[in-house]
Amino acid sequence: MKQQEIHQFLKHYFEANGCEMIDQSQGHMTVQLTIEMDKELMNRPFYWHYLEKTGGVPNPMKLTFITDHEKSPPDIQGESIHFGSPRLHQIFKSTKKIASYIRLYEQQQSFQLRQIPLHPWLALNLKISFISDRKKDMFRSFGLNLIHGQLVEDFHDRVVQRPVTPKIPDFCFTLSPIIRPSSGINRIEAYIQHELSQMDEEWADEAKSRWEEDLALLEHFYGDSLEKPEAYYIEKEALKEQYEPRIKVEIINGGIFYLSNEAG
């Protein structure tokens, strides 16, 4: 996940949760947390419990994130955030908890006097993890038209450019889906499985090679005796868990988007 993508993700995350963007550049952002987001991210249960008991005035915290040191002001002070950092992992978990599924409608101009049809799209943001003794994560975003089945990649980037609202706008009506969301998820899953089956498996072969090298060392250490101690089998199983190549596909979040025209 590139730093620019992290920057955009954080921006959308905080804006979607009602946090004010106080200051920002291409490499940093300062946000004023709401009470709810302070409770979600800052781990101050005793502070909020005290305020609720005493009726004090709440003072949610401000956070400054630096997503690119080269593009941020030289004197800016804040929390450096990158893929793999504990804070970003925390925000990923928060996203899954508070916004795992949404239903949004494209906002239309108020002067529109004709009825505008809104097309249903299933949106899924996924994390694909290639796991062995090393790990690589890939983030993908898909949109599937629930009427005719068109599949669009990088759907999230398309949707964020459109104004959306949780309520159906005036002078709009929704088209009924022909494809059920569950079937849409299955179609996206089949597409990913086919794509993964066509990928180069060099990463898995290299992991198996490292596995075989460590397994050979284990066999040499315990010798050629027929009866091996329990520790041998424990270590052998640990090597399998460490090196065995596997791919994990995880849904980060998703939803239904009703859009005014074809997103593809």
RAGI-V444591 format. One record per residue. PSI is psi in whole degrees, -180 to 180 (NA if undefined). OMEGA is omega in whole degrees, -180 to 180 (999 if undefined). Layout:
PSI & OMEGA
PSI & OMEGA
This chain:
120 & -176
157 & -178
-37 & 178
-39 & 178
-39 & 177
-43 & 180
-47 & -179
-39 & 179
-47 & 180
-42 & -180
-48 & 180
-38 & -179
-51 & -176
-39 & 179
-40 & 180
-25 & -180
20 & 170
17 & 180
137 & -179
133 & 176
104 & -175
-41 & -177
145 & 177
156 & 171
-170 & 178
-15 & -177
3 & 179
167 & 173
144 & 174
124 & -176
144 & 173
114 & -179
147 & 168
171 & 177
-45 & -178
-42 & -178
-29 & 173
-45 & 178
-35 & -177
-38 & -169
-27 & -166
-7 & 175
56 & 179
57 & -175
-36 & -178
-36 & 178
-49 & -177
-34 & 177
-41 & 179
-45 & -180
-42 & -180
-32 & 179
-37 & -174
-11 & -178
27 & -179
169 & 180
122 & -179
146 & 180
79 & 179
151 & -174
160 & 169
145 & 177
139 & 174
122 & 178
135 & 174
113 & -179
-18 & 178
107 & -176
-29 & -179
-28 & -177
-7 & -180
157 & 177
142 & -174
-26 & -177
7 & -176
138 & 177
130 & -180
-173 & -177
119 & 178
130 & -176
135 & -178
169 & -179
128 & -177
-12 & 179
147 & -178
-37 & -179
-43 & -180
-38 & 176
-41 & 177
-42 & -179
-36 & 175
-46 & 179
-40 & 179
-41 & 179
-43 & 180
-35 & -176
-44 & -172
-12 & -178
45 & -178
-24 & 180
133 & 180
161 & 173
116 & -175
155 & -178
140 & 179
129 & -180
137 & 180
157 & 177
141 & -175
-20 & -177
-2 & 178
130 & -179
1 & 180
155 & 179
127 & -177
125 & 178
140 & 177
125 & -176
134 & 180
130 & 176
132 & 171
125 & 180
133 & 177
130 & 172
125 & -171
154 & 170
122 & 178
120 & -177
128 & 174
112 & -167
130 & 167
-136 & 171
-13 & 172
162 & -176
138 & 176
130 & 180
142 & 177
130 & -180
132 & -179
151 & 180
129 & -178
149 & 172
133 & 180
122 & 177
122 & -174
11 & 174
-54 & -177
0 & 170
11 & 178
133 & 180
128 & -177
130 & 175
165 & -178
40 & -174
-36 & -179
-43 & -179
-31 & 179
-41 & -174
-38 & -175
-14 & 178
-5 & -178
139 & 176
129 & -178
160 & -178
150 & 180
-7 & 180
149 & 179
124 & 180
159 & 176
150 & 178
27 & 177
154 & 173
151 & -177
140 & 173
137 & -178
133 & 178
143 & 172
-36 & 179
130 & 178
146 & 178
-39 & 180
-39 & 177
-35 & 177
-42 & 177
-41 & 179
-37 & 179
-43 & 178
-40 & 179
-44 & 180
-38 & 179
-44 & -179
-42 & 180
-42 & 178
-42 & 180
-44 & -180
-34 & -180
-22 & -180
-5 & -176
155 & 176
131 & -178
21 & -179
-39 & -180
-38 & 180
-39 & 179
-40 & 179
-38 & 178
-41 & 179
-35 & 178
-44 & 178
-36 & 178
-47 & -178
-36 & 179
-45 & 180
-32 & 178
-38 & 177
-39 & 177
-39 & 179
-45 & -180
-40 & 179
-39 & -179
-42 & -176
0 & 174
-167 & -175
11 & -178
141 & -178
-37 & -180
110 & -179
145 & 177
166 & -179
-34 & -179
-33 & 179
-47 & -177
-34 & 177
-45 & -180
-35 & 179
-42 & 178
-37 & 179
-37 & 177
-39 & 179
-47 & 180
-33 & -177
-41 & -169
-25 & -172
120 & -178
137 & 178
156 & 180
130 & 180
127 & 178
123 & -175
132 & 175
120 & 177
-53 & 176
174 & -179
-177 & 180
-178 & 176
127 & 177
127 & 175
114 & -174
151 & -171
-22 & 177
-178 & -174
121 & -179
-17 & -178
NA & 999
